[in-house]
Amino acid sequence: MNSFFVPEPNSTARQQDLQTAELEKRGNCKNYTLQMLADCARRDLPLRVSVSSATKKEDFVVYNCTISSVTTKNSWGVSYRYSEFLTFRNKVADLWTCAEKDCCGSCQAIRDAMAAFFPKKRPEIMSKWSGAVNHRKTKLENVLVYLLRCILLPGSAMKCFHARQKLPSNVLEFLVVKHDADKRSLLQVFVDNHQPGIKKSATTTDLSILKRKSTLKKSSTTSNLSSLDSSTSSEDVTDEDHCMICLDLVGSTTFNAVGTSCSDSSPIVLQCKHTFHRKCIFEWLLFQYECPLCRAQVGPPAIINYCRLKNQVQWWLGDFNEDPLTSAAK
């Protein structure tokens, strides 16, 4: 799978069609139409969202959303009027995606999908009809699921720097995702679950021991560095001590109560044994699924999914052979 070419979203339509057709012949690719995209399976998403009900007020309708985290089992609800969803949609189009003609991501595809999925505005008297309310519930849920797929599954949507900086944080804020552990993308959860020393059933005591041990290795200026069995001189620093994304030195790991690293500069070790800063590799894994150094795949084997929205193709990884959200240790 690692040798397969993933076409850039801004390639010509003819090139994309030929490449997608070739990939489909190899059996690791699936093509989606816009209608199929609305019905696309949601089991890969770390966050699940549904527009579970609607409450009719005197002058408007409130749509109630239920959000749950697969990894932490947290669940909560948020409620918005149609006008608030409309404001949110306009911000996605105008502020949180770029308008560059040569965008390296899928910003235009995101805007096209939002325009297709978002329910049309109706006269006020019609907006409270049961049929209209149910139609809007389905459409609004499709919008939210689509955006979660864009920000939580590795794919072309997050290749654009502007979208990567704006879209995830604002979508998660709209859904009132408060805990950092619930904000992680699918591959971020996967690498957290496969860090050395983390057990599926790790307790707070276990994690505090790891934290205490890691404080002995924080930096060459740490006072208790002398208590280590051996010290590392500046001459011993090699490329393996550096994050090869930002080229800075990699520190030591401390873990919090849910088993995730406490600091953005904490090291993350991939299954190929290459180490990176947490912040660096986590941003990389929003739009890539391979190690930046050796190109070893991160996560279980999966299918590259494609959807053409007007003149732009969007791709994302999904349909994993194994559940990437399950911890490695038992």
C-alpha positions in Angstrom: 0.0 0.0 0.0 2.9 2.4 0.8 4.1 2.2 -2.8 0.8 3.4 -4.2 0.6 6.9 -5.5 -1.9 9.2 -3.9 -2.8 12.0 -6.4 -2.8 15.6 -5.3 -6.3 17.1 -5.0 -5.4 19.9 -7.5 -4.3 17.5 -10.3 -6.2 17.7 -13.5 -9.4 15.8 -13.7 -8.2 13.4 -16.4 -5.1 12.5 -14.4 -7.1 11.9 -11.3 -9.6 9.7 -13.1 -6.8 7.5 -14.6 -5.0 7.2 -11.4 -8.1 6.4 -9.4 -9.1 3.8 -12.0 -5.7 2.2 -11.8 -5.8 2.0 -8.0 -9.3 0.5 -8.0 -7.9 -2.3 -10.2 -5.3 -3.0 -7.5 -8.1 -3.4 -4.9 -7.0 -0.9 -2.3 -9.2 2.0 -3.3 -12.8 2.9 -3.3 -14.6 5.6 -5.2 -17.5 7.5 -3.6 -20.2 9.6 -5.3 -21.7 12.5 -3.3 -24.7 10.5 -2.4 -22.5 7.6 -1.2 -20.5 10.0 0.8 -23.5 11.0 2.8 -24.1 7.3 3.7 -20.4 6.5 4.2 -19.7 4.2 7.2 -18.8 6.1 10.4 -17.2 3.3 12.5 -13.7 4.7 12.0 -14.4 8.0 13.6 -13.1 8.5 17.2 -16.0 10.9 17.8 -19.6 9.9 17.0 -22.2 12.6 16.4 -25.9 12.4 15.8 -28.7 14.9 15.6 -30.8 12.9 17.9 -33.9 15.1 18.3 -35.5 18.5 17.7 -37.4 20.7 20.1 -40.0 23.0 18.6 -40.2 26.5 20.2 -42.7 29.2 19.5 -40.7 30.9 16.8 -38.0 28.4 15.9 -36.7 24.8 16.2 -33.7 23.7 18.3 -31.7 20.7 17.0 -30.2 18.6 19.7 -26.9 16.8 18.9 -25.4 13.9 20.9 -21.6 13.5 20.8 -19.7 10.5 22.2 -16.0 9.6 22.3 -15.1 6.0 21.4 -11.8 6.2 23.3 -12.8 7.8 26.6 -16.5 6.9 26.6 -17.4 10.5 27.4 -20.7 11.7 26.0 -22.5 15.0 26.0 -25.0 17.1 24.1 -25.2 20.4 22.3 -28.2 22.3 20.9 -28.4 24.8 18.1 -31.0 26.6 16.0 -30.9 26.3 12.2 -29.6 29.9 12.0 -26.6 29.0 14.2 -25.8 26.0 12.0 -26.0 28.4 9.0 -23.5 30.8 10.6 -21.2 27.8 11.3 -21.5 26.7 7.7 -20.6 30.2 6.4 -17.5 30.3 8.7 -16.4 27.0 7.3 -16.6 28.4 3.8 -15.4 31.9 4.4 -12.9 31.7 7.3 -11.7 28.1 8.0 -10.9 27.0 4.4 -8.7 28.8 2.0 -9.7 30.3 -1.3 -6.4 29.7 -3.0 -6.7 28.4 -6.6 -3.7 26.1 -6.1 -4.7 24.8 -2.6 -2.8 21.7 -1.9 -5.6 20.3 0.2 -9.3 19.9 -0.4 -10.8 23.3 0.6 -12.9 23.6 -2.5 -14.2 20.1 -2.0 -15.2 20.9 1.5 -17.1 23.9 0.4 -18.8 21.9 -2.3 -19.8 19.1 0.1 -21.1 21.7 2.6 -23.2 23.3 -0.1 -24.6 19.9 -1.2 -25.3 18.5 2.3 -26.6 21.6 4.1 -30.4 21.9 4.2 -31.9 24.8 2.3 -33.5 27.8 4.1 -37.3 27.6 4.2 -40.0 30.2 5.0 -40.4 30.4 8.8 -43.9 28.8 8.7 -42.6 25.8 6.8 -39.4 25.3 9.0 -41.5 23.8 11.8 -43.3 21.2 9.7 -42.4 17.7 10.8 -41.2 16.7 7.4 -38.9 19.7 7.2 -37.5 19.1 10.7 -36.7 15.5 10.0 -35.1 16.4 6.7 -32.9 19.0 8.4 -31.9 16.6 11.1 -30.6 14.2 8.5 -28.8 16.9 6.5 -27.2 18.6 9.5 -26.0 15.2 10.8 -24.4 14.5 7.4 -22.6 17.9 7.6 -21.2 17.2 11.1 -20.1 13.7 10.2 -18.5 14.9 7.0 -16.5 17.5 8.9 -15.4 15.1 11.5 -14.2 12.8 8.8 -12.2 15.7 7.3 -10.4 16.5 10.6 -10.1 13.1 12.3 -9.2 10.7 9.5 -5.9 11.1 7.6 -6.6 12.6 4.2 -6.3 15.5 1.8 -8.5 17.9 3.7 -5.8 18.6 6.2 -3.0 19.0 3.7 -3.8 22.7 3.5 -2.0 24.6 6.2 -4.8 27.2 6.6 -7.5 24.5 7.0 -5.3 22.5 9.3 -4.9 25.5 11.6 -8.5 26.7 11.6 -10.9 23.8 10.8 -10.2 21.2 13.6 -10.2 23.6 16.5 -13.3 25.4 15.4 -15.3 22.3 14.6 -14.4 20.8 17.9 -15.3 24.0 19.7 -18.7 24.0 17.9 -19.3 20.5 19.2 -18.0 21.5 22.7 -15.3 18.9 22.8 -13.5 19.9 26.1 -11.0 17.2 26.9 -7.8 16.9 24.9 -8.1 13.1 24.8 -11.3 13.5 22.9 -9.8 15.9 20.4 -7.3 13.4 19.0 -7.5 12.1 15.4 -7.7 8.4 14.6 -4.0 8.0 14.0 -3.2 10.1 17.0 -5.2 7.8 19.2 -3.5 4.8 17.5 0.1 6.0 18.2 -0.9 7.0 21.8 -2.2 3.4 22.4 1.1 1.9 21.0 3.5 3.9 23.1 6.0 1.9 25.2 5.0 1.5 28.8 1.3 2.2 28.4 -1.0 -0.6 29.2 -4.7 -0.8 28.3 -5.6 -1.1 32.0 -3.0 1.4 33.2 -4.0 3.0 36.5 -3.2 6.5 37.8 -0.6 4.9 40.0 1.1 3.2 37.1 1.1 6.5 35.1 2.5 8.5 38.1 5.4 6.0 38.3 6.1 6.6 34.6 6.0 10.3 35.2 8.4 10.1 38.2 10.9 8.1 36.1 10.7 10.4 33.2 11.5 13.5 35.3 15.0 12.0 35.7 15.6 12.4 32.0 14.1 15.8 31.2 17.3 17.7 30.1 21.0 18.1 30.7 20.2 20.9 33.2 18.0 18.8 35.4 19.4 18.7 38.9 18.6 15.0 39.4 20.3 13.9 36.2 23.2 12.7 38.3 21.0 10.0 39.7 20.8 8.3 36.3 23.2 5.3 35.8 24.8 7.0 32.8 24.7 10.5 31.4 24.7 11.7 27.8 27.3 14.2 26.8 26.7 16.7 24.0 29.2 14.7 21.8 26.9 11.7 22.0 23.9 13.4 20.5 23.0 11.8 17.1 20.2 12.2 14.6 18.2 9.7 16.6 18.0 12.3 19.4 16.4 14.8 17.1 12.9 15.1 15.8 13.4 14.9 12.1 10.4 17.1 11.4 11.5 20.2 13.4 15.2 19.1 13.9 15.1 20.0 17.6 16.2 17.6 20.3 13.6 15.1 21.6 12.9 15.1 25.3 11.4 12.5 27.6 7.8 11.4 28.0 5.4 12.1 30.8 1.9 10.6 30.8 -1.4 11.9 32.2 -4.2 9.9 33.7 -5.7 8.8 30.3 -2.4 7.6 29.0 -1.6 10.5 26.7 1.6 12.5 26.8 1.5 15.7 28.9 3.5 18.0 26.7 3.5 18.9 23.0 7.3 18.4 23.1 7.1 14.9 24.6 8.4 12.1 22.3 6.2 9.8 20.4 7.7 6.5 19.2 6.2 5.0 16.1 6.1 1.3 15.5 9.1 1.6 13.2 11.0 2.9 16.2 11.5 6.5 14.9 10.9 9.2 17.4 9.3 12.6 17.0 7.9 15.4 19.1 4.3 14.8 19.9 3.1 18.1 18.3 5.1 17.5 15.2 4.1 14.0 14.4 0.5 14.6 15.5 0.2 17.4 12.9 1.8 15.2 10.3 -0.7 12.4 10.9 -3.6 14.6 10.1 -2.8 14.3 6.4 -0.3 11.4 6.1 -0.3 7.8 7.3 3.4 7.0 6.9 6.5 7.6 9.0 8.2 10.8 7.6 11.6 9.0 7.6 11.1 5.4 6.5 7.6 5.6 5.0 6.5 2.6 7.1 2.7 2.7 7.4 1.2 4.0 10.7 -1.9 2.1 11.7 -3.5 -1.1 10.3 -3.9 -1.7 6.6 -6.7 0.4 5.2 -8.4 1.5 2.0 -7.9 4.9 0.3 -11.3 6.4 -0.3 -11.9 9.0 -3.1 -14.8 11.3 -3.8 -15.0 13.8 -6.6 -16.8 17.0 -5.7 -17.2 19.0 -8.9 -13.7 19.6 -10.0 -11.7 18.5 -7.0 -11.0 15.0 -5.6 -10.8 14.5 -1.9 -9.3 11.3 -0.4 -9.2 9.9 3.1 -8.1 6.6 4.8 -10.8 4.3 6.1 -12.2 0.8 6.3 -9.2 -0.4 8.4 -8.6 -4.2 8.6 -8.3 -3.9 12.4 -9.8 -1.4 14.8 -7.1 1.3 15.1 -8.8 2.7 18.2 -8.2 -0.4 20.3 -5.2 -0.4 22.6 -2.4 -2.8 21.7 -1.9 -4.1 25.2 -4.4 -6.4 26.9 
